[in-house]
């Protein structure tokens, strides 16, 4: 008991460096960012308090409002495509008794290891090469950019979500599935009444990751739709970036947009967390 207390007494010494780095690298910039959202500034040292005018300008910006709905639609579509269809289907297929499953899992997971900027430019070349045959390009239509991003993100993230689903499927006791089969349950009934209910923790994780990744998408959007003159393919993160670095005198507005963006992402996370807890209580 005394040895355990002696070990615990050294814990603050080891935690302190990490805590200091976290405060300096996250907490201080975060608080400073909130303060700057109420200021007009070009550098941190010349900030001048202007109240809520930056937020008013951000909410009046039609491109920012468009980017919000564009991002929300992207998050919903990517959630359905990545989370509820292809990733789960691949996980079901690759947990069957067949040869080469480990190779297939590796191949499907590998795109997740490639950086978003690189993937964006690669897919830009591929998709523009296809669209060129029809006399158009990604930068000429916001919906070409939208579906191009869906294809890119699906190709990159389906393998990652698949691994989470595989872990969930492998955690289901085989006895439960055998008992359902003995009781006369068909394959569809076992899927919807046994497998999916017992997969809810994995489904919740994948839903959370899909939605938050959809709202935070930046580098793929920047590289895939680079050069679009109308800027209608801008998602929220890219719109904030272009506001902050692309418009002189709009630094405070860009910071206000970043705070609004943070509130939206946190709100989505809290809603998902509450929904998850309510499901656990019902079960």
Helices and strands as residue ranges (DSSP letters): H 2-9, H 11-22, I 23-27, H 28-36, E 39-40, G 44-46, E 48-49, H 53-60, H 62-78, I 79-86, H 87-93, H 101-110, G 111-113, H 116-132, G 138-140, H 142-170, H 174-182, H 187-190, I 191-195, H 196-198, H 200-216, H 219-224, H 236-246, H 251-282
